[in-house]
Amino acid sequence: MRVAWVKKPFEDCIEKVTYTQKIQRKDFLHDGAYPVVSQEEDFINGYWNNAADLFKVMTPIVVFGDHTKVLKYVDFDFVLGADGVKILQPKEFLLPKFFFYQLQMANLDSLGYARHYKLLKELVLNYPSLSEQQRIVNILDEAFDGVATAKINTEKNLQNARELFESYLQSVFTKRGEGWMETTLGEVCEFIGGSQPPKSVFSKTKEADNIRLIQIRDYKSDKHVVYIPRAQARRFCNSDDVMIGRYGPPLFQILRGLEGAYNVALMKAVPDESKLSRDFLFYFLKHSTILQYVIYHSERAAGQIGLTKETLEPYPISLPTLADQQKVVDTIIELESETQRLESIYQQKLGALEALKKSLLHQAFTGAL
């Protein structure tokens, strides 16, 4: 830190603010005369038409999400979203953009949905002269513009890779090949729902007489592994079985890779393997046309959309020979592998860009720029 920099407690660096009327999330408009800024990740969260509720911005301010920790630099008049919106107006010795960038350096602990402003109040801010602040802001603005552009391009490349794979699945499963057999899923596949043991028998410990209970969330993370007595298990799946998530969001997840007893939120798709291979079925269920059909036809009960076998059974499917099914699957797997390789590269680049941004901020506020 350079000698000329000054330290002050956070609350000595901000002005007191008179808040205007805050608008409830449920009342936001999709279109309107004035933007609503709330604590959600999106910069603009809705619209409003009553000019009396406008918060007038004379000099730029920072909006802090008390629950979310989201920071937004705002230089225009706006309407406040209700609950969790804190307006931070820096005093005259701090440039608003410098203040905004420094707050991004704050590594606040996560308190869940509790309020985080109490952690913000514990900060001590460091700042140089206004001219030096402006010099640092100019450097960061230029650098972050470059980072933002690179991030947009990388995210677009990532999206393109995923869309290419999805496009191929669509072309395979919607453009029937010559000689393919026209049938329905119900004719060549059985759908078997899971069972739900009582939570009283759940255990987090693996023992000789119990078995893992497979739930939808387990396909994303192994943080909440649950075991049940084998005597309580009714439905079983192997790692190569095709499993379907019956409830959303997101609805109709096509899953595989785990072994155990599966619960009521899952359904196993069991193909007639004299006509339909498991791998061909797995990828068929992953193409977007069937997803759209499922979402449209699924039942809603107790406020939740659910999928039944009766929804899937009438869905049409065209089948080549088993040998040709394997050729299709081999091509899909090859393209999927390449897609995953590209996704990994793009995700690494996004991580590197985020690390670069943090590094620049660190340099800026340790006097190294």
C-alpha positions as CSV (number, residue, x, y, z in Angstrom):
1,M,0.0,0.0,0.0
2,R,1.4,3.4,-0.9
3,V,2.1,5.9,1.9
4,A,-0.4,8.5,0.5
5,W,-3.3,6.1,0.8
6,V,-5.8,6.8,3.6
7,K,-7.8,4.2,5.7
8,K,-11.3,4.8,7.0
9,P,-14.1,2.6,8.4
10,F,-16.7,1.7,5.8
11,E,-19.5,3.6,7.4
12,D,-17.4,6.8,7.5
13,C,-17.1,6.5,3.7
14,I,-20.8,6.6,2.8
15,E,-23.6,9.2,3.0
16,K,-26.9,8.6,4.7
17,V,-29.6,8.0,2.0
18,T,-33.3,8.6,2.1
19,Y,-35.0,5.6,0.4
20,T,-37.9,5.9,-1.9
21,Q,-40.8,3.4,-2.1
22,K,-39.7,-0.1,-2.6
23,I,-41.7,-2.3,-4.9
24,Q,-42.5,-6.0,-4.2
25,R,-41.1,-8.6,-6.6
26,K,-44.6,-9.8,-7.4
27,D,-45.6,-6.4,-8.6
28,F,-42.7,-5.8,-11.0
29,L,-43.9,-5.1,-14.6
30,H,-42.4,-6.7,-17.7
31,D,-42.4,-3.3,-19.5
32,G,-42.7,0.2,-18.2
33,A,-41.2,3.7,-18.1
34,Y,-38.7,3.2,-15.3
35,P,-36.3,0.3,-14.5
36,V,-36.4,-1.6,-11.2
37,V,-33.1,-2.5,-9.7
38,S,-33.2,-5.2,-7.0
39,Q,-30.8,-7.6,-5.4
40,E,-31.0,-10.3,-8.0
41,E,-28.1,-11.2,-10.3
42,D,-29.7,-9.6,-13.4
43,F,-28.9,-5.9,-13.7
44,I,-32.4,-4.8,-14.4
45,N,-35.1,-6.8,-12.6
46,G,-38.4,-5.3,-13.9
47,Y,-40.1,-2.0,-14.7
48,W,-42.5,0.5,-13.0
49,N,-44.6,3.4,-14.2
50,N,-45.0,5.6,-11.1
51,A,-42.5,8.5,-11.3
52,A,-43.1,9.3,-7.6
53,D,-41.2,6.1,-6.7
54,L,-38.0,7.0,-8.6
55,F,-34.8,7.2,-6.7
56,K,-32.9,10.2,-8.2
57,V,-29.2,9.5,-8.9
58,M,-27.2,12.7,-8.8
59,T,-23.9,11.0,-8.7
60,P,-23.4,7.2,-9.3
61,I,-24.2,4.9,-6.4
62,V,-23.7,1.2,-5.6
63,V,-26.6,-1.1,-5.0
64,F,-25.8,-3.9,-2.6
65,G,-27.9,-7.1,-2.2
66,D,-28.1,-7.6,1.5
67,H,-29.2,-11.2,1.0
68,T,-27.3,-12.0,-2.2
69,K,-24.1,-9.9,-1.9
70,V,-24.6,-8.8,-5.5
71,L,-23.0,-5.4,-6.3
72,K,-24.3,-3.1,-9.1
73,Y,-22.9,0.3,-10.2
74,V,-25.9,2.5,-11.0
75,D,-25.7,5.9,-12.7
76,F,-29.3,6.5,-13.7
77,D,-32.6,7.1,-11.9
78,F,-34.4,3.8,-10.9
79,V,-37.0,2.3,-8.7
80,L,-36.0,0.1,-5.8
81,G,-37.0,-3.5,-5.6
82,A,-38.2,-4.5,-2.1
83,D,-36.3,-6.5,0.5
84,G,-32.5,-6.6,0.6
85,V,-31.6,-3.5,-1.4
86,K,-29.0,-1.3,0.2
87,I,-28.0,2.0,-1.5
88,L,-24.4,2.9,-0.9
89,Q,-23.6,6.5,-1.8
90,P,-19.8,7.2,-1.4
91,K,-18.7,10.5,0.2
92,E,-17.0,13.1,-1.9
93,F,-13.4,11.8,-1.3
94,L,-14.3,8.6,-3.1
95,L,-15.0,8.3,-6.8
96,P,-18.1,6.1,-7.1
97,K,-16.5,3.7,-9.6
98,F,-13.4,3.4,-7.4
99,F,-15.7,2.6,-4.5
100,F,-17.5,0.0,-6.6
101,Y,-14.3,-1.7,-7.6
102,Q,-13.0,-1.8,-4.1
103,L,-16.2,-3.4,-2.8
104,Q,-15.6,-6.2,-5.3
105,M,-12.5,-7.0,-3.4
106,A,-14.4,-7.7,-0.2
107,N,-14.5,-11.4,0.4
108,L,-17.6,-11.5,2.5
109,D,-18.6,-14.8,4.2
110,S,-21.8,-16.4,3.0
111,L,-24.6,-16.2,5.6
112,G,-27.2,-18.0,3.4
113,Y,-30.3,-15.8,3.0
114,A,-29.4,-13.8,6.1
115,R,-28.4,-10.2,5.8
116,H,-24.8,-9.4,4.9
117,Y,-24.6,-5.7,5.4
118,K,-23.3,-6.2,8.9
119,L,-20.2,-7.8,7.3
120,L,-19.9,-4.9,5.0
121,K,-19.9,-2.5,7.9
122,E,-16.8,-4.2,9.3
123,L,-14.7,-3.3,6.3
124,V,-11.9,-0.7,6.3
125,L,-11.5,1.1,3.0
126,N,-8.2,2.4,1.6
127,Y,-8.0,5.2,-0.9
128,P,-5.5,7.6,-2.5
129,S,-6.1,11.1,-3.9
130,L,-9.0,11.6,-6.3
131,S,-6.6,11.9,-9.3
132,E,-4.9,8.6,-8.4
133,Q,-8.3,7.0,-8.0
134,Q,-9.2,8.2,-11.5
135,R,-6.0,6.8,-12.9
136,I,-6.8,3.4,-11.3
137,V,-10.4,3.5,-12.5
138,N,-9.3,4.2,-16.1
139,I,-6.9,1.2,-16.1
140,L,-9.5,-1.1,-14.6
141,D,-12.3,0.1,-16.9
142,E,-10.1,-0.6,-20.0
143,A,-9.0,-4.0,-18.7
144,F,-12.4,-5.1,-17.6
145,D,-13.9,-4.1,-21.0
146,G,-11.4,-6.5,-22.6
147,V,-12.2,-9.2,-20.0
148,A,-16.0,-8.7,-20.6
149,T,-15.6,-9.0,-24.4
150,A,-13.4,-12.1,-24.0
151,K,-16.0,-13.6,-21.6
152,I,-18.9,-12.9,-24.0
153,N,-17.0,-14.6,-26.9
154,T,-16.0,-17.6,-24.8
155,E,-19.6,-18.1,-23.5
156,K,-20.8,-17.8,-27.1
157,N,-18.3,-20.5,-28.1
158,L,-19.4,-22.7,-25.2
159,Q,-23.1,-22.2,-26.3
160,N,-22.2,-23.0,-29.9
161,A,-20.5,-26.3,-28.9
162,R,-23.5,-27.4,-27.0
163,E,-25.9,-26.4,-29.7
164,L,-23.9,-28.3,-32.3
165,F,-24.2,-31.5,-30.3
166,E,-28.0,-30.9,-29.7
167,S,-28.4,-30.2,-33.4
168,Y,-26.8,-33.6,-34.3
169,L,-29.1,-35.4,-31.9
170,Q,-32.1,-33.6,-33.5
171,S,-31.0,-34.6,-37.0
172,V,-30.6,-38.3,-36.0
173,F,-33.8,-38.7,-34.1
174,T,-36.2,-36.6,-36.2
175,K,-35.0,-37.5,-39.7
176,R,-35.7,-41.2,-39.9
177,G,-33.3,-43.3,-41.9
178,E,-34.4,-45.7,-44.7
179,G,-35.8,-48.9,-43.4
180,W,-36.2,-47.7,-39.8
181,M,-39.1,-49.3,-37.9
182,E,-41.8,-46.9,-36.8
183,T,-43.2,-47.7,-33.3
184,T,-43.8,-46.0,-29.9
185,L,-41.8,-46.0,-26.8
186,G,-44.5,-48.0,-25.0
187,E,-44.1,-50.8,-27.6
188,V,-40.3,-51.2,-27.1
189,C,-39.7,-49.9,-23.6
190,E,-41.1,-50.4,-20.1
191,F,-41.1,-47.5,-17.6
192,I,-40.8,-48.5,-13.9
193,G,-41.4,-45.9,-11.2
194,G,-39.4,-45.9,-8.0
195,S,-40.5,-46.4,-4.4
196,Q,-40.2,-44.1,-1.4
197,P,-39.1,-45.6,2.0
198,P,-39.8,-43.6,5.1
199,K,-37.2,-41.1,6.1
200,S,-37.1,-42.7,9.5
201,V,-35.0,-45.5,8.0
202,F,-32.5,-43.2,6.2
203,S,-28.9,-43.5,7.3
204,K,-25.7,-41.7,6.2
205,T,-23.6,-44.7,7.1
206,K,-22.9,-47.6,4.8
207,E,-23.4,-50.9,6.5
208,A,-23.4,-54.5,5.4
209,D,-27.2,-54.9,5.4
210,N,-28.1,-51.6,3.7
211,I,-28.1,-50.2,0.2
212,R,-27.7,-46.7,-1.3
213,L,-31.0,-44.9,-2.1
214,I,-30.6,-43.1,-5.4
215,Q,-32.2,-39.6,-5.6
216,I,-32.2,-37.1,-8.5
217,R,-29.7,-34.8,-6.7
218,D,-27.2,-37.7,-6.3
219,Y,-26.4,-37.5,-10.1
220,K,-25.0,-34.0,-9.5
221,S,-23.3,-34.4,-6.2
222,D,-22.4,-37.1,-3.6
223,K,-22.7,-34.7,-0.7
224,H,-26.0,-36.1,0.5
225,V,-25.6,-39.9,0.1
226,V,-28.4,-41.8,1.9
227,Y,-28.6,-45.5,2.7
228,I,-31.6,-47.6,3.6
229,P,-32.1,-51.2,4.9
230,R,-32.0,-53.6,2.0
231,A,-35.4,-55.0,3.2
232,Q,-36.9,-51.5,2.5
233,A,-35.7,-51.4,-1.1
234,R,-38.2,-52.1,-3.8
235,R,-36.8,-50.8,-7.1
236,F,-33.2,-51.1,-8.2
237,C,-30.9,-49.6,-10.9
238,N,-27.5,-50.4,-12.2
239,S,-25.0,-47.8,-13.5
240,D,-25.9,-48.4,-17.1
241,D,-29.6,-48.2,-16.7
242,V,-31.4,-45.3,-18.2
243,M,-33.1,-43.2,-15.4
244,I,-35.6,-40.4,-15.8
245,G,-36.1,-37.6,-13.4
246,R,-39.9,-37.3,-13.0
247,Y,-40.1,-33.9,-11.3
248,G,-38.6,-30.5,-12.0
249,P,-37.1,-28.1,-12.3
250,P,-35.6,-29.2,-14.6
251,L,-38.2,-31.7,-15.6
252,F,-37.2,-34.9,-17.5
253,Q,-33.6,-35.3,-16.6
254,I,-32.1,-38.2,-18.4
255,L,-29.5,-39.8,-16.1
256,R,-27.3,-42.8,-15.6
257,G,-24.1,-43.8,-13.8
258,L,-25.3,-44.8,-10.3
259,E,-26.3,-48.1,-8.7
260,G,-28.7,-48.8,-5.8
261,A,-32.4,-48.5,-4.9
262,Y,-34.1,-45.6,-6.6
263,N,-36.8,-43.4,-5.1
264,V,-40.2,-42.2,-6.3
265,A,-38.8,-39.1,-8.1
266,L,-37.0,-41.4,-10.6
267,M,-38.3,-43.8,-13.2
268,K,-36.3,-46.5,-15.0
269,A,-36.6,-46.9,-18.7
270,V,-36.1,-50.6,-19.6
271,P,-35.8,-51.3,-23.3
272,D,-36.7,-54.5,-25.1
273,E,-33.1,-55.2,-26.0
274,S,-34.1,-57.4,-29.0
275,K,-35.2,-54.2,-30.7
276,L,-33.8,-51.2,-28.8
277,S,-30.3,-50.8,-27.2
278,R,-30.0,-48.9,-23.8
279,D,-27.5,-46.5,-25.3
280,F,-29.7,-45.6,-28.3
281,L,-32.6,-45.1,-25.9
282,F,-30.5,-42.9,-23.6
283,Y,-29.5,-40.5,-26.4
284,F,-33.0,-40.6,-27.9
285,L,-34.5,-39.4,-24.7
286,K,-32.0,-36.6,-24.5
287,H,-33.0,-34.8,-27.7
288,S,-35.0,-31.6,-27.3
289,T,-38.1,-32.5,-29.3
290,I,-39.2,-35.1,-26.8
291,L,-38.4,-32.7,-23.9
292,Q,-40.8,-30.2,-25.4
293,Y,-43.4,-32.9,-25.7
294,V,-42.9,-34.0,-22.1
295,I,-43.2,-30.5,-20.7
296,Y,-46.4,-29.9,-22.6
297,H,-48.1,-33.1,-21.7
298,S,-46.9,-33.7,-18.1
299,E,-49.4,-33.6,-15.3
300,R,-49.5,-30.9,-12.6
301,A,-50.4,-32.0,-9.1
302,A,-50.1,-30.1,-5.8
303,G,-48.4,-27.2,-7.7
304,Q,-45.7,-29.5,-9.1
305,I,-45.3,-30.8,-12.6
306,G,-44.8,-34.6,-12.8
307,L,-44.0,-37.1,-15.5
308,T,-45.8,-40.5,-15.7
309,K,-45.2,-43.5,-17.9
310,E,-48.6,-42.8,-19.7
311,T,-47.0,-39.5,-21.0
312,L,-44.1,-41.3,-22.6
313,E,-45.6,-44.5,-23.8
314,P,-47.4,-43.0,-26.9
315,Y,-44.3,-41.1,-28.1
316,P,-43.2,-42.2,-31.5
317,I,-39.7,-43.7,-32.1
318,S,-38.1,-44.9,-35.3
319,L,-35.6,-47.7,-34.9
320,P,-32.8,-49.0,-37.2
321,T,-31.3,-52.4,-36.8
322,L,-29.4,-53.0,-33.6
323,A,-26.1,-52.9,-35.6
324,D,-27.1,-49.5,-37.0
325,Q,-28.2,-48.3,-33.6
326,Q,-24.6,-49.0,-32.4
327,K,-23.2,-47.0,-35.3
328,V,-25.4,-44.1,-34.5
329,V,-24.4,-44.3,-30.8
330,D,-20.7,-44.5,-31.7
331,T,-20.9,-41.3,-33.7
332,I,-22.9,-39.6,-31.0
333,I,-20.3,-40.6,-28.3
334,E,-17.5,-39.4,-30.5
335,L,-19.2,-36.0,-31.0
336,E,-20.1,-35.8,-27.3
337,S,-16.5,-36.4,-26.3
338,E,-15.3,-33.6,-28.6
339,T,-18.1,-31.3,-27.3
340,Q,-17.0,-32.1,-23.7
341,R,-13.4,-31.4,-24.6
342,L,-14.3,-28.0,-26.0
343,E,-16.5,-27.2,-23.0
344,S,-13.6,-28.0,-20.7
345,I,-11.4,-25.6,-22.6
346,Y,-14.0,-22.8,-22.6
347,Q,-14.7,-23.3,-18.9
348,Q,-11.0,-23.1,-18.1
349,K,-10.8,-19.9,-20.1
350,L,-13.7,-18.4,-18.2
351,G,-12.0,-19.4,-15.0
352,A,-8.8,-17.7,-16.2
353,L,-10.6,-14.5,-17.1
354,E,-12.2,-14.4,-13.6
355,A,-8.8,-15.0,-12.0
356,L,-7.4,-12.2,-14.1
357,K,-10.1,-9.8,-13.0
358,K,-9.4,-10.7,-9.3
359,S,-5.7,-10.2,-9.9
360,L,-6.2,-6.8,-11.4
361,L,-8.4,-5.8,-8.5
362,H,-5.8,-7.0,-6.0
363,Q,-3.1,-5.0,-7.7
364,A,-5.2,-1.9,-7.9
365,F,-6.0,-1.9,-4.2
366,T,-2.5,-2.8,-3.0
367,G,-1.0,0.1,-4.9
368,A,0.6,-2.1,-7.5
369,L,-1.0,-0.6,-10.6
